Amino acid sequence: MKIPSRFKVSPLVMGRGAGESFAKALVITRREVRDSLRDWRIVTPILLLTLIFPWIMSLASKVAANFAVAYGVADNAAIIVQQLVPFSLLIVGFFPTSFSLVIALETFVGERERNTLEPLLATPISDGELYLGKLLAAMLLPVAASYLGLVFHLLGLRWTTAYHIPAQAFLQVMLLTTMEALVMVAGAVVVSSHTTSVRAANLLASFIIVPIALFLQGEAVLFFWMRYDVIWLMILGLVIVDLALVRTGIRIFNREEILACQYDEITLSGVRRSFSRFWSSPPGISQEPPPLTLGRLYRSHLPRLLKYYLSPLSVVLVVMVGGLLVGWAFAIRYPLSQIGGLEGLVNSDLGREWQDLGLLPGLSVWGIFIHNVRALLIAAFLGVISFGTAPLLLLLIPLGMMGFLLGQAASVGYSPLITLVAFVLPHGLVEIPAAWIATAFALKIGAAILAPPRGLSLGEGFLLAIVNFLKIFFLLVVPLLLLAAFLEARVTPQVALWLLGG
């Protein structure tokens, strides 16, 4: 079915104002909300979570306070309730919004299975208006239920514990609930528009719900310790993610591609053919490639790949610099003057304790090499379920430690430059670029789930990102890591002894 091109033109180009575009999007929103209210499978669980679950959490808070009193810690009962209640608010607000993921996943693929997708996509509105209407429809009912549940929970708390939640905590819970719902909906609408069955959409939903669940655990810890200042930073981060996801959804949303995606069978032979095609063709080459050789991979593929990945490489570079600065800032704020100078830090048992826990490798070429390869592969795997954010966070840890070490060296009178040369540069000149490149390509794997390249389906874009990662990893990153492991085990200790011993 061919959609007339005039239906895909931007509203501003067509001369319509923002108000008219929003009104057209609300037409889709009203239609979707009306259909959701008619479906008892959606309404019943939302009502149960809105009306019953808040009272359960209120009673649980009362039981926790009574437990503290019964075991002789009555003085701590108020503190326990004060720390648990914001956490319970977070749970009460999140559960109803989780249904926004279900509604969003069903928005397009459910229409396809009910044979109502073609008339909807033929309506005379732009792609952006259709996307916005679906987005609002998936959020409206669950978020409204979440707000209502929070109000019921506050009433239950006053009846069971007479506790008044701080206004700042309540506002933060409201904002977190809204932002998390938007993250799930924005990702789910993209997934739903690029799949052909509800079953496939539900399977892909794990790539959305797992990061949100991990994020929710972090929020719970911060609420328990009442770190409201850090929670404001998390809210700001969610706003940035929401803007990026919505912008990506508007950019890749195309009704013609949705209609063309009628059958999406995954076979081993098809995956093998696509893998072979992506492996033998460098980015930006559409014609039949010449026979693949190792020399052509290094001469043609690697330079094109690095040029093709300039954007994620730039993002990772900014994060790396930020990690160094954060580590340095922590060193200034928390000086370790009690370690007796830099020699005390070097000769301490901290490194041996970390090795016993498996957090650091042994000082052997093979041990260092395996540790670095394993860390980068785990980061790439976690990037799949975190939209590429996990590799960035894992890269921040060693860079933050490096910045912390340099800052501590400066605080005890050592030259940061000499410390950098002694402990980092001999192997870091090779290892840091390898980690930088691997993280950028792992970031692209997670991003490919939400923003597949133009002209490729969701599965093809994801497979292309994996092929590019494997190509750069085995051809460039692994050799660099092997060289870095040799330098770290054989050269860096000698350089450090020579500089510090002199």
C-alpha positions as CSV (number, residue, x, y, z in Angstrom):
1,M,0.0,0.0,0.0
2,K,1.5,3.3,-1.0
3,I,1.0,6.3,1.3
4,P,0.6,9.6,-0.5
5,S,3.7,11.8,0.1
6,R,1.7,14.7,1.3
7,F,0.7,12.8,4.4
8,K,4.3,12.6,5.5
9,V,5.3,16.3,5.2
10,S,6.3,18.1,8.3
11,P,3.5,20.2,9.8
12,L,5.6,23.4,9.5
13,V,6.2,22.8,5.8
14,M,2.5,22.3,5.2
15,G,1.8,25.6,6.8
16,R,0.0,24.3,9.9
17,G,0.7,25.7,13.2
18,A,1.8,23.7,16.3
19,G,-1.7,24.0,17.8
20,E,-3.3,22.4,14.7
21,S,-0.7,19.6,14.7
22,F,-1.2,18.9,18.4
23,A,-5.0,18.8,17.8
24,K,-4.6,16.2,15.1
25,A,-2.4,14.1,17.4
26,L,-5.1,14.3,20.1
27,V,-7.6,12.7,17.7
28,I,-5.4,9.6,17.6
29,T,-4.9,9.9,21.4
30,R,-8.6,9.9,22.1
31,R,-9.2,7.0,19.8
32,E,-6.5,4.9,21.5
33,V,-7.6,5.8,25.1
34,R,-11.2,4.9,24.2
35,D,-10.1,1.5,22.9
36,S,-8.0,0.9,26.0
37,L,-10.9,1.7,28.3
38,R,-13.0,-0.8,26.5
39,D,-10.5,-3.6,27.1
40,W,-11.0,-5.2,30.5
41,R,-7.6,-6.9,30.3
42,I,-6.0,-3.5,30.6
43,V,-8.5,-1.7,32.8
44,T,-8.8,-4.4,35.5
45,P,-5.1,-4.7,36.5
46,I,-4.6,-0.9,36.4
47,L,-7.6,-0.5,38.8
48,L,-6.3,-3.2,41.1
49,L,-2.9,-1.6,41.3
50,T,-4.4,1.8,41.8
51,L,-7.0,1.0,44.5
52,I,-5.6,-2.0,46.4
53,F,-1.8,-1.9,46.1
54,P,-1.4,1.5,47.8
55,W,-3.3,0.3,50.9
56,I,-1.0,-2.8,51.0
57,M,2.1,-0.7,51.0
58,S,0.6,1.5,53.7
59,L,-0.1,-1.5,55.9
60,A,3.4,-2.7,55.2
61,S,4.9,0.6,56.4
62,K,2.8,0.3,59.6
63,V,4.1,-3.3,60.1
64,A,7.7,-2.1,59.8
65,A,7.1,0.6,62.4
66,N,5.5,-1.9,64.8
67,F,8.3,-4.3,64.3
68,A,10.8,-1.6,65.3
69,V,8.8,-0.8,68.4
70,A,8.3,-4.5,69.4
71,Y,12.0,-5.3,69.3
72,G,13.1,-2.4,71.6
73,V,14.0,0.1,69.0
74,A,11.1,2.5,69.3
75,D,13.4,5.5,69.0
76,N,14.3,4.3,65.5
77,A,10.8,3.6,64.4
78,A,10.2,7.1,63.1
79,I,13.5,7.0,61.2
80,I,12.6,3.6,59.7
81,V,9.3,4.8,58.5
82,Q,10.8,8.1,57.3
83,Q,13.2,6.2,55.1
84,L,10.8,3.5,53.9
85,V,7.9,5.7,53.0
86,P,9.5,7.4,50.0
87,F,10.6,4.0,48.8
88,S,7.1,2.7,49.0
89,L,5.8,5.8,47.1
90,L,8.3,4.9,44.4
91,I,7.0,1.4,44.1
92,V,3.4,2.5,44.1
93,G,4.0,5.0,41.4
94,F,6.0,2.6,39.2
95,F,3.7,-0.4,39.0
96,P,0.7,1.3,37.2
97,T,3.1,3.0,34.7
98,S,4.5,-0.4,33.8
99,F,1.3,-0.9,31.9
100,S,2.3,1.9,29.6
101,L,4.9,-0.5,28.2
102,V,2.2,-3.1,27.4
103,I,-0.1,-0.5,25.8
104,A,2.7,1.0,23.7
105,L,3.9,-2.4,22.5
106,E,0.4,-3.1,21.2
107,T,0.0,0.2,19.5
108,F,1.1,-0.8,16.0
109,V,1.7,-4.5,16.0
110,G,-1.7,-5.1,17.7
111,E,-3.4,-2.9,15.0
112,R,-1.7,-5.1,12.4
113,E,-3.0,-8.3,13.9
114,R,-6.5,-6.8,14.1
115,N,-6.3,-5.7,10.4
116,T,-6.9,-2.0,11.4
117,L,-3.4,-0.7,10.7
118,E,-3.8,0.2,7.0
119,P,-6.8,2.6,7.5
120,L,-5.0,4.2,10.4
121,L,-1.8,4.8,8.5
122,A,-3.9,6.2,5.5
123,T,-5.3,9.0,7.6
124,P,-4.3,12.5,6.4
125,I,-1.9,13.4,9.2
126,S,1.9,13.5,9.2
127,D,4.2,10.8,10.7
128,G,5.1,13.1,13.6
129,E,1.5,13.7,14.5
130,L,0.7,10.0,14.4
131,Y,3.7,9.2,16.5
132,L,2.9,11.9,19.0
133,G,-0.7,10.7,19.3
134,K,0.3,7.1,19.9
135,L,2.9,8.3,22.5
136,L,0.4,10.3,24.5
137,A,-2.2,7.6,24.3
138,A,0.1,4.9,25.7
139,M,1.1,7.2,28.6
140,L,-2.1,8.9,29.6
141,L,-4.0,6.1,31.3
142,P,-1.2,4.5,33.2
143,V,0.3,7.8,34.4
144,A,-3.1,9.0,35.6
145,A,-3.5,5.8,37.5
146,S,-0.1,6.2,39.0
147,Y,-0.9,9.7,40.2
148,L,-4.2,8.4,41.7
149,G,-2.4,5.5,43.4
150,L,0.1,7.9,45.0
151,V,-2.7,10.0,46.4
152,F,-4.4,6.9,47.8
153,H,-1.1,5.9,49.4
154,L,-0.6,9.2,51.0
155,L,-4.1,9.0,52.5
156,G,-3.4,5.5,53.7
157,L,-0.1,6.6,55.4
158,R,-2.0,9.4,57.3
159,W,-4.5,6.8,58.5
160,T,-2.0,4.0,59.5
161,T,1.2,5.9,60.5
162,A,0.3,9.6,60.6
163,Y,3.4,10.3,58.5
164,H,3.7,13.3,56.3
165,I,6.1,12.8,53.3
166,P,8.3,15.7,52.5
167,A,7.0,17.8,49.6
168,Q,10.4,17.5,47.8
169,A,10.3,13.7,47.9
170,F,6.7,13.6,46.6
171,L,7.5,15.9,43.7
172,Q,10.5,13.8,42.8
173,V,8.5,10.6,42.8
174,M,5.9,12.2,40.5
175,L,8.6,13.4,38.1
176,L,10.4,10.1,38.1
177,T,7.2,8.2,37.5
178,T,6.4,10.4,34.5
179,M,9.9,10.4,33.0
180,E,10.2,6.6,33.4
181,A,6.8,6.1,31.7
182,L,8.0,8.3,28.8
183,V,11.2,6.3,28.5
184,M,9.3,3.0,28.3
185,V,6.7,4.3,25.9
186,A,9.2,6.0,23.5
187,G,11.2,2.8,23.3
188,A,8.2,0.5,23.0
189,V,6.5,2.5,20.2
190,V,9.7,2.1,18.2
191,V,9.9,-1.6,18.9
192,S,6.2,-2.0,18.1
193,S,6.5,-0.2,14.8
194,H,9.4,-2.5,13.7
195,T,7.9,-5.9,14.6
196,T,5.3,-8.1,13.0
197,S,3.7,-9.8,16.0
198,V,2.7,-9.1,19.6
199,R,4.9,-12.1,20.7
200,A,8.0,-10.6,19.1
201,A,7.2,-7.2,20.6
202,N,6.9,-8.7,24.1
203,L,10.2,-10.5,23.7
204,L,11.9,-7.3,22.7
205,A,10.3,-5.5,25.7
206,S,13.0,-7.1,27.9
207,F,15.5,-4.6,26.4
208,I,13.3,-1.9,27.9
209,I,12.1,-3.2,31.2
210,V,15.5,-4.5,32.4
211,P,17.3,-1.1,32.3
212,I,14.3,0.5,33.9
213,A,14.2,-2.1,36.7
214,L,17.9,-1.5,37.4
215,F,17.4,2.2,37.4
216,L,14.5,1.8,39.9
217,Q,16.8,-0.1,42.3
218,G,19.2,2.8,42.2
219,E,16.4,5.2,43.0
220,A,15.3,3.1,45.9
221,V,18.8,3.2,47.4
222,L,18.9,7.0,47.1
223,F,15.5,7.4,48.6
224,F,16.4,5.1,51.5
225,W,19.4,7.2,52.2
226,M,17.5,10.5,51.5
227,R,19.9,11.7,48.9
228,Y,17.4,14.0,47.3
229,D,20.2,16.1,45.7
230,V,21.4,13.1,43.7
231,I,17.8,12.2,42.7
232,W,17.5,15.6,41.0
233,L,20.5,14.7,38.9
234,M,18.8,11.4,38.0
235,I,15.7,13.2,37.0
236,L,17.7,15.5,34.7
237,G,19.4,12.5,33.2
238,L,15.9,11.0,32.5
239,V,14.8,14.2,30.8
240,I,17.8,14.1,28.5
241,V,17.1,10.4,27.7
242,D,13.5,11.1,27.0
243,L,14.3,13.9,24.6
244,A,16.8,11.7,22.8
245,L,14.3,8.8,22.5
246,V,11.4,11.0,21.3
247,R,13.6,12.7,18.7
248,T,14.9,9.3,17.6
249,G,11.4,7.9,17.4
250,I,10.2,10.8,15.2
251,R,13.2,10.5,13.0
252,I,12.9,6.8,12.2
253,F,9.1,6.6,12.3
254,N,7.9,5.9,8.7
255,R,4.5,4.5,7.8
256,E,5.6,3.1,4.5
257,E,8.2,1.0,6.3
258,I,5.6,-0.2,8.8
259,L,3.3,-1.4,6.0
260,A,6.2,-3.0,4.1
261,C,7.2,-5.0,7.2
262,Q,4.6,-7.7,6.6
263,Y,6.6,-10.8,7.4
264,D,9.7,-11.1,9.5
265,E,10.8,-14.7,9.7
266,I,14.2,-15.3,11.4
267,T,16.1,-18.3,10.0
268,L,19.6,-19.4,10.5
269,S,20.3,-19.3,6.8
270,G,18.9,-15.8,6.5
271,V,21.0,-14.6,9.5
272,R,24.1,-16.3,8.0
273,R,23.6,-14.6,4.7
274,S,23.0,-11.2,6.3
275,F,26.1,-11.7,8.5
276,S,28.2,-12.6,5.5
277,R,27.0,-9.6,3.6
278,F,27.6,-7.2,6.4
279,W,31.1,-8.7,7.1
280,S,32.3,-8.5,3.5
281,S,30.8,-5.0,2.8
282,P,32.4,-1.9,4.4
283,P,30.0,1.0,5.5
284,G,28.8,3.2,2.7
285,I,29.4,0.6,-0.1
286,S,26.3,-0.6,-1.8
287,Q,27.7,-2.4,-4.9
288,E,29.1,-5.9,-4.8
289,P,32.3,-5.9,-2.8
290,P,35.5,-7.5,-4.2
291,P,36.8,-10.7,-2.6
292,L,37.4,-10.4,1.1
293,T,41.0,-10.5,2.2
294,L,42.8,-9.6,5.5
295,G,44.6,-6.8,3.8
296,R,41.4,-5.3,2.4
297,L,39.8,-5.5,5.9
298,Y,42.7,-3.4,7.3
299,R,43.1,-1.0,4.4
300,S,39.4,-0.4,3.5
301,H,37.0,-1.6,6.3
302,L,38.7,-0.3,9.4
303,P,39.2,3.3,8.2
304,R,35.6,3.4,6.9
305,L,34.3,1.9,10.2
306,L,36.1,4.5,12.3
307,K,34.8,7.3,10.1
308,Y,31.3,5.9,10.2
309,Y,31.4,5.8,14.0
310,L,32.6,9.4,14.6
311,S,29.5,10.3,16.6
312,P,29.7,7.5,19.2
313,L,33.5,7.9,19.3
314,S,33.0,11.6,20.2
315,V,30.4,10.8,22.8
316,V,32.7,8.2,24.5
317,L,35.6,10.6,24.4
318,V,33.5,13.3,26.2
319,V,32.5,10.7,28.8
320,M,36.1,9.7,29.3
321,V,37.3,13.2,29.9
322,G,34.3,13.7,32.3
323,G,35.4,10.6,34.3
324,L,38.9,11.9,34.7
325,L,37.6,15.2,36.0
326,V,35.1,13.6,38.4
327,G,37.9,11.4,39.8
328,W,40.1,14.4,40.3
329,A,37.3,16.4,42.0
330,F,36.7,13.5,44.4
331,A,40.5,13.4,45.2
332,I,40.3,17.1,46.1
333,R,37.3,16.7,48.2
334,Y,38.4,13.5,50.0
335,P,42.2,13.7,50.3
336,L,43.9,10.5,51.6
337,S,46.6,12.2,53.6
338,Q,46.6,9.3,56.1
339,I,48.2,6.9,53.7
340,G,51.6,8.3,54.3
341,G,52.3,9.6,50.8
342,L,52.1,7.9,47.4
343,E,54.4,5.1,48.6
344,G,51.9,4.1,51.2
345,L,49.2,3.8,48.5
346,V,51.5,1.7,46.3
347,N,52.7,-0.6,49.1
348,S,49.3,-1.1,50.7
349,D,47.4,-4.3,50.6
350,L,44.4,-2.8,48.8
351,G,45.5,-4.2,45.4
352,R,46.1,-7.7,46.8
353,E,42.7,-7.6,48.4
354,W,41.0,-6.6,45.1
355,Q,42.9,-9.4,43.4
356,D,41.6,-11.9,45.9
357,L,38.1,-10.8,45.2
358,G,38.7,-11.1,41.4
359,L,38.3,-7.4,40.8
360,L,41.9,-7.0,39.5
361,P,43.9,-9.4,37.4
362,G,47.3,-10.8,38.3
363,L,50.4,-9.1,37.0
364,S,50.9,-11.4,34.0
365,V,50.5,-10.8,30.3
366,W,47.9,-13.4,29.9
367,G,46.0,-12.5,33.1
368,I,45.8,-8.8,32.2
369,F,44.8,-9.6,28.6
370,I,42.0,-12.0,29.5
371,H,40.7,-9.6,32.1
372,N,40.5,-6.6,29.7
373,V,38.9,-8.7,26.9
374,R,36.3,-10.1,29.3
375,A,35.5,-6.7,30.7
376,L,34.9,-5.2,27.2
377,L,32.8,-8.1,26.1
378,I,30.7,-8.0,29.2
379,A,30.2,-4.3,28.7
380,A,29.1,-4.9,25.1
381,F,26.6,-7.5,26.3
382,L,25.2,-5.2,28.9
383,G,24.9,-2.5,26.3
384,V,22.3,-4.6,24.6
385,I,19.9,-4.4,27.5
386,S,20.7,-0.8,28.5
387,F,20.5,1.0,25.2
388,G,24.3,1.4,25.2
389,T,24.6,3.1,28.6
390,A,26.2,0.3,30.5
391,P,29.5,0.4,28.5
392,L,29.8,4.1,29.3
393,L,29.3,3.6,33.0
394,L,31.8,0.7,33.1
395,L,34.4,2.8,31.3
396,L,33.8,5.6,33.9
397,I,35.1,3.4,36.7
398,P,38.8,3.0,35.7
399,L,39.0,6.5,34.3
400,G,37.5,7.9,37.6
401,M,40.1,5.8,39.5
402,M,42.8,7.2,37.3
403,G,41.7,10.8,37.9
404,F,41.4,10.0,41.6
405,L,45.0,8.7,41.6
406,L,46.3,11.7,39.8
407,G,44.5,14.1,42.2
408,Q,45.8,12.3,45.3
409,A,49.3,12.4,43.9
410,A,49.0,16.2,43.5
411,S,47.5,16.5,47.0
412,V,50.6,14.8,48.6
413,G,53.1,16.8,46.6
414,Y,53.8,14.6,43.7
415,S,53.7,15.7,40.1
416,P,50.5,14.4,38.4
417,L,52.4,14.3,35.1
418,I,55.2,12.0,36.6
419,T,52.5,9.8,38.2
420,L,50.7,9.5,34.9
421,V,53.9,8.6,33.0
422,A,54.9,6.1,35.8
423,F,51.7,4.2,36.2
424,V,49.5,4.8,33.1
425,L,51.2,6.0,30.0
426,P,53.4,3.0,29.1
427,H,50.5,0.7,28.6
428,G,47.7,3.3,28.6
429,L,48.7,4.8,25.3
430,V,47.6,1.5,23.8
431,E,44.9,0.2,26.3
432,I,42.9,3.4,26.6
433,P,42.4,3.8,22.8
434,A,41.4,0.2,22.6
435,A,38.8,0.6,25.4
436,W,37.6,3.9,23.8
437,I,37.0,2.2,20.4
438,A,35.4,-0.9,21.8
439,T,33.0,1.1,24.0
440,A,32.0,3.3,21.1
441,F,31.1,0.3,19.0
442,A,29.3,-1.3,22.0
443,L,27.3,1.9,22.4
444,K,26.2,1.6,18.9
445,I,24.8,-1.9,19.5
446,G,22.5,-0.6,22.2
447,A,21.5,2.4,20.1
448,A,20.7,0.2,17.1
449,I,17.8,-1.3,19.0
450,L,16.0,2.0,19.1
451,A,17.5,3.7,16.0
452,P,18.2,1.2,13.2
453,P,20.0,2.7,10.2
454,R,17.8,3.9,7.4
455,G,16.9,1.3,4.9
456,L,17.3,-1.6,7.4
457,S,14.9,-3.4,9.6
458,L,15.3,-3.6,13.4
459,G,16.9,-7.0,13.2
460,E,19.2,-6.0,10.3
461,G,20.3,-2.9,12.0
462,F,21.0,-4.8,15.3
463,L,22.9,-7.5,13.4
464,L,24.9,-4.9,11.5
465,A,26.0,-3.2,14.8
466,I,27.1,-6.6,16.1
467,V,29.1,-7.4,13.0
468,N,30.8,-4.0,13.1
469,F,31.7,-4.5,16.8
470,L,33.1,-8.0,16.1
471,K,35.0,-6.8,13.1
472,I,36.7,-3.9,15.0
473,F,37.1,-6.0,18.1
474,F,39.0,-8.9,16.6
475,L,40.9,-6.9,14.0
476,L,42.0,-3.9,16.1
477,V,41.0,-4.0,19.8
478,V,42.3,-7.5,20.6
479,P,45.8,-6.9,19.1
480,L,45.9,-3.5,21.0
481,L,44.9,-5.2,24.2
482,L,47.5,-7.9,23.8
483,L,50.2,-5.3,23.3
484,A,48.9,-3.3,26.2
485,A,49.0,-6.4,28.5
486,F,52.6,-7.0,27.6
487,L,53.5,-3.4,28.3
488,E,51.6,-3.3,31.6
489,A,53.2,-6.5,32.9
490,R,56.8,-6.0,31.6
491,V,57.3,-2.3,31.0
492,T,55.1,-0.2,33.3
493,P,56.5,-1.6,36.6
494,Q,60.1,-0.9,35.4
495,V,59.2,2.7,34.4
496,A,57.4,3.3,37.7
497,L,60.4,1.9,39.7
498,W,62.9,4.0,37.6
499,L,60.9,7.3,38.1
500,L,60.0,6.8,41.7
501,G,63.3,5.3,42.7
502,G,65.2,8.2,41.2
